């Protein structure tokens, strides 16, 4: 069964709903994922613009701006304070700092849509400031308030990972998103450090593992028994 993939809200609103050539160019860039474009469906604006035998189904989905506003509001009201939120230049929440972690652990939760500006102007400078003091560990939670990545943000993430290949000793990714989990499973053999996947319900175990690598190894071994088929490639 093809895995669904939606264009990000910015692409939807500005380009995705109105420009078949741009959609075609984007899908060509994603052919390595198994994306096959249905030219006729793309010319008529979908809603599905991938072929039936495409490994990933691609849809043109209108932006729901009211939902985005509601999700940002919920994130602000859900126990978050100004001190543990990272805001972009528009003042919207994109990352929430998870408190109570060791100083060498960068622990964040993605909220809403993660953009190129979010990576370039906030997340990367924060990570590089920590890396300047030595190798770090990272806890990355991609929870229910997360709505997607801009394509350029995905490129920023890859570029940053290559540049700092040896600067992350451990990375814990906590998510229920099958597509993100599949991508991480594809690339984690190439990481220098140890990468572990956890479900959202396993966030406490992920915090224990990333906080104490030795104790976390025991947790990883226990969880691996239950994860054989959880994130299939």
Helices and strands as residue ranges (DSSP letters): E 3-6, H 9-11, I 12-16, H 20-29, G 31-33, H 39-43, E 56-59, H 65-77, G 82-84, E 85-87, E 93-97, E 105-114, H 116-118, I 119-123, H 124-131, E 136-149, H 151-163, E 168-175, H 178-187, G 188-190, E 194-198, G 200-202, H 203-211, H 213-224
